[in-house]
C-alpha cells in the first residue's frame, strides 16, 4: 500500500498526551496519530 506524508501542528498539551499514550502502549507517535485519524474517519 502506498503512503503519503504530511505535517500538522498540534498544541503542546496534545503532543504530551500523544507521547504518553505511545510510551504506555509501546508504539510510536505516528502510529497513535494514524490510528486516531482512522478511528475518527471510519466511526463517525
C-alpha positions as CSV (number, residue, x, y, z in Angstrom):
1,X,0.0,0.0,0.0
2,X,1.4,3.4,-0.9
3,X,1.6,6.0,1.8
4,X,1.7,9.8,1.9
5,X,3.4,12.1,4.3
6,X,2.1,15.4,5.7
7,X,2.7,17.7,8.6
8,X,0.3,19.2,11.2
9,X,0.7,21.5,14.1
10,X,-0.8,20.4,17.4
11,X,-0.8,22.0,20.8
12,X,1.9,21.2,23.3
13,X,-0.7,19.7,25.6
14,X,-2.0,17.3,22.8
15,X,1.6,16.4,21.9
16,X,2.3,15.4,25.5
17,X,-0.8,13.2,25.6
18,X,0.2,11.5,22.3
19,X,3.7,10.9,23.7
20,X,2.4,9.5,26.9
21,X,-0.1,7.2,25.1
22,X,2.6,6.0,22.7
23,X,5.0,5.2,25.6
24,X,2.5,3.4,27.7
25,X,1.3,1.3,24.7
26,X,4.9,0.7,23.3
27,X,4.2,2.3,19.9
28,X,5.1,5.4,18.0
29,X,3.5,8.8,17.9
30,X,2.9,8.3,14.2
31,X,1.0,5.1,14.8
32,X,-1.1,6.8,17.5
33,X,-2.0,9.6,15.1
34,X,-2.7,7.2,12.2
35,X,-5.0,5.0,14.4
36,X,-6.7,8.0,15.9
37,X,-7.4,9.6,12.5
38,X,-8.6,6.3,11.0
39,X,-10.9,5.7,14.0
40,X,-12.3,9.3,13.7
41,X,-13.0,8.9,10.0
42,X,-14.4,5.4,10.0
43,X,-16.6,5.7,13.1
44,X,-18.4,8.9,12.5
